[in-house]
Amino acid sequence: MATAPHLTDTPLVTSRRGQFWVPGERITTPGGTVQRGPMFVMWEAPETVSQPYPLVLVHGGGGQGTDWTGTPDGRPGWAQRFVEAGFAVYIVDRPAHGRSPYHPDVVGPMGGAFPYEAAGGLFLPEDAAGAQTQWGYEREIGSEHLDQLTASMGPLPADLAESQAMDADRLARMLDSIGPAILVTHSAGGPAGWLAADARPDLVKGIAAIEPVGPAFAEIPGMGTLSWGLTSAPISYEPAFADAAEARAADPETLSIPALAGKPVAVVVGSASPFAAFEPDVVGFLQTAGADAELLHLKEHGIEGNGHGLIFETNSDETVRPVIAWLEANWPQS
């Protein structure tokens, strides 16, 4: 019998922590007044915060805040490593994900359940098995670690644009409360970062986008289309567009997003990820938009073999280090 988690030799953690909610809109239903799409936020900070801005950790599609707090084999996740590096962190469950309640009569129709096969194709595709040396877990349906990974994954709202709009609104209102911060997003959480920066350009100091969805205007199988470039929900271009079709038809070299002007952005990618092929195009789009964007390819930092789930693969303690180094280089400790 495996050792109970609380009896394992897990390091003692000393920190301050708490939680709160960003409420959703109050709407009237036949059963009474309810909230639509509230967002759960858990925060943690070291005894002494040495970094100038907190980090807001935004999980990917179908996931939840636990993507940042632990790995399938029970090790601490990136959130703890950030706290150890002196950052305060705010970990969100995007509206209609994880601990943020979802009722389709209130939020909108629910997409399909997240199957093992989709998790496999995204995080451990068979055609990358030889190169993805940092997966390290079993690959078969029913295996312990794949069970742990897939258990956290739920359905997405069927309307991708509306889901992203809710993400951006809740993140913007959270920033109104906590002040300036740096966003760290993963995968389908990437659009929430671009949209939150559009909504609160003065409060989003920078973005570390881990394997963000793309390229611009792409269709994401099983989810929807990035109709406005890197987002499905509208984002503010200069000059403005009347609709998504105008943005798509415009000269790509003219797609300026004022909210991203000069903003530090790192797009982080693993060498064995299916996203590695298009992330340079995402960086190019962001640079044209005006961001101070760069590609942070892990292999260029001596870290190879990572797939799309590099935040919780077996070398997650290594994959976070270049991100911390990028953060500290752009915003030195006080």
Sequence and secondary structure as in RCSB ss.txt:
>XXXX:A:sequence
MATAPHLTDTPLVTSRRGQFWVPGERITTPGGTVQRGPMFVMWEAPETVSQPYPLVLVHGGGGQGTDWTGTPDGR
PGWAQRFVEAGFAVYIVDRPAHGRSPYHPDVVGPMGGAFPYEAAGGLFLPEDAAGAQTQWGYEREIGSEHLDQLT
ASMGPLPADLAESQAMDADRLARMLDSIGPAILVTHSAGGPAGWLAADARPDLVKGIAAIEPVGPAFAEIPGMGT
LSWGLTSAPISYEPAFADAAEARAADPETLSIPALAGKPVAVVVGSASPFAAFEPDVVGFLQTAGADAELLHLKE
HGIEGNGHGLIFETNSDETVRPVIAWLEANWPQS
>XXXX:A:secstr
    GGGS       EEEEEEE  EEEEETTEEEEES EEEEEEE SS  SSS EEEE  TT  THHHHB TTS 
B HHHHHHHTT  EEEEE TTSTTS   HHHH  B     HHHHHHHHS GGGTTT TT  S  STT HHHHHHH
HT    BS HHHHHHHHHHHHHHHHHHH SEEEEEEGGGHHHHHHHHHH TTTEEEEEEES   STT EETTTEE
 TTSS SS    SS  SSHHHHHHS GGG   GGGTT EEEEEE TT TTTTTHHHHHHHHHHHT EEEEEEGGG
GT  S  TTTTTSTTHHHHHHHHHHHHHHHS   
